[in-house]
Amino acid sequence: MAKKIIWSHKARIKLYAILEFYAQRNGNKKYSAKLYKRFNKDIKLLLKNPHLGIQSSKKDIRGLIIFDYIIFYEENDLQIVIHTIWPTNQNPDKLIL
C-alpha cells in the first residue's frame, strides 16, 4: 500500500493552470474549488486502491478519470506519483508521459 501522494512539477503546473482557467472564465473560484476537492478526494482513494485507474500504454502508469480529465500516476511501495493531468478533449497524440 502506498504511503503518500507526490505531485510532479509538471502535474502541479497543469493543476494550477486548469483551476486558474475556470476561475477566470467563470469570474469566481466556485467551480475551481469544486474541481480541486474532487481531484483530491479521488486521488486519496488511490492510497487504498492504487489500481483504481485504467492501465495506460506505458507499463507502470495508470490513468484515473475525473470529470473531463485523466490523472496519470505511477504507484510503488512508498508513494503514488502524479505525473500529469490531461484534458480528455485534447489530442491524445500530443500526450507525453
HELIX and SHEET records of a PDB file:
HELIX    1   1 HIS A    9  ASN A   26  1                                  18    
HELIX    2   2 LYS A   30  LYS A   48  1                                  19    
HELIX    3   3 PRO A   92  LYS A   94  5                                   3    
SHEET    1   A 5 LYS A   4  TRP A   7  0                                        
SHEET    2   A 5 GLN A  79  PRO A  87  1                                        
SHEET    3   A 5 TYR A  69  GLU A  75 -1                                        
SHEET    4   A 5 ILE A  61  ILE A  66 -1                                        
SHEET    5   A 5 ILE A  54  GLN A  55 -1                                        
END                                                                             
